[in-house]
Amino acid sequence: MNQTESHSTHDADDDPRNRDIKIYVNGELVHRDDAKVSVYDSGFMLGDGMWEGLRLYNGTWAFFDEHMDRFFNSCKSVSLDPGMTMDEVLDALNRTAAANNMTTDVHCRLMVTRGVKAKPFQHPKLSRFGPTVVMILEHSKPVDQLQSKGIRLATVPQVRGLPMSQNAKYNSHSKLNCVIACLQAEQAGADEALMLDPHGFVNTTNACNFFIVRRGEVWTSTGDYCMNGVTRAKVIELCRANDIPVFEKNYSLYEAYGADEAFVTGTFGAQTPVAEIDGKPIGTGERLVTERVRQLYKDLIHATTAG
Ligand SMILES: Cc1ncc(COP(=O)(O)O)c(C=O)c1O
């Protein structure tokens, strides 16, 4: 495959301002070249941490409460104390944005790990000095080109599995499961991976939630085996509020290949159309429902973040 032609749902326009950003590291704001964590950090050593991706529009963090709800729920589930309240997280985010002169079209990766370990081994009790809290804010505008071109997905052997293994709802630092899926998709000549659930139903992509449009209806997986995406929830809510039939249900590749449209959702890129799955073009390329959902979502962001 020609690597120059490959895309990701997280492609952003290059912004030279990002070369000199200040990053929040444990309460300090430091130049990106000096933003460092220990090689003993639980996140580096084991992927033992949780993260959240947020977007800043017009000086407001979109759907902040929903992001924090998921984040604190995840942290509690793995007995990880972020050492900050929701208000303190907001304050740190705003302080970092202000230090960088950022107000809109900004993406943040908020990361909290169990902290620095006393010894280079797995046991959580060795994580004695922590947590480690990092907030990377970047000027970030998803590339426009993907809206017309769409993303190419390949179905992969890697699944997002049952909740009693690594629950798919954890935004954990360890993304190895998803990274393996993405590698498998790239090796199959696609941009990103379409992952099935343990029963073989269509589930999610390696980095976004997945929707199809069939005969005017919007379908997505049951939600049992994928990330409880904030954007996914907003799309479902918007469909319900605007008389677009929407269903969370089991469906197979049969229905996905034969869909009229397909799109993926995530905080980074909002809604990104899917051009093909396993080399099969999706629909005719006319994406009326995807475009309608995208506009409704844009309006919602505007309504909830404009002054
Ligand atoms: C595997 C996966 N699916 C979906 C999403 C999208 O979630 P959200 O819409 O909350 O950004 C993410 C982003 O964190 C993710 O990692």
The ligand as an SDF file (V2000), in Angstrom:
LIG
                    3D

 16 16  0  0  0  0  0  0  0  0999 V2000
  -12.2400    2.9090   20.8890 C   0  0  0  0  0  0  0  0  0  0  0  0
  -12.9490    4.2240   20.8810 C   0  0  0  0  0  0  0  0  0  0  0  0
  -14.1970    4.2820   20.3800 N   0  0  0  0  0  0  0  0  0  0  0  0
  -14.8630    5.4450   20.3410 C   0  0  0  0  0  0  0  0  0  0  0  0
  -14.3140    6.6290   20.8090 C   0  0  0  0  0  0  0  0  0  0  0  0
  -15.0970    7.9010   20.6860 C   0  0  0  0  0  0  0  0  0  0  0  0
  -15.5440    8.3660   21.9100 O   0  0  0  0  0  0  0  0  0  0  0  0
  -15.9930    9.8890   22.0620 P   0  0  0  0  0  0  0  0  0  0  0  0
  -17.1230   10.1110   21.1370 O   0  0  0  0  0  0  0  0  0  0  0  0
  -16.3810   10.0050   23.5010 O   0  0  0  0  0  0  0  0  0  0  0  0
  -14.8070   10.7190   21.7270 O   0  0  0  0  0  0  0  0  0  0  0  0
  -13.0280    6.6040   21.3610 C   0  0  0  0  0  0  0  0  0  0  0  0
  -12.4350    7.8330   21.8790 C   0  0  0  0  0  0  0  0  0  0  0  0
  -11.9960    7.9130   22.9970 O   0  0  0  0  0  0  0  0  0  0  0  0
  -12.3180    5.3730   21.4120 C   0  0  0  0  0  0  0  0  0  0  0  0
  -11.0940    5.2910   21.9210 O   0  0  0  0  0  0  0  0  0  0  0  0
  1  2  1  0
  2  3  1  0
  2 15  2  0
  3  4  2  0
  4  5  1  0
  5  6  1  0
  5 12  2  0
  6  7  1  0
  7  8  1  0
  8  9  2  0
  8 10  1  0
  8 11  1  0
 12 13  1  0
 12 15  1  0
 13 14  2  0
 15 16  1  0
M  END
$$$$
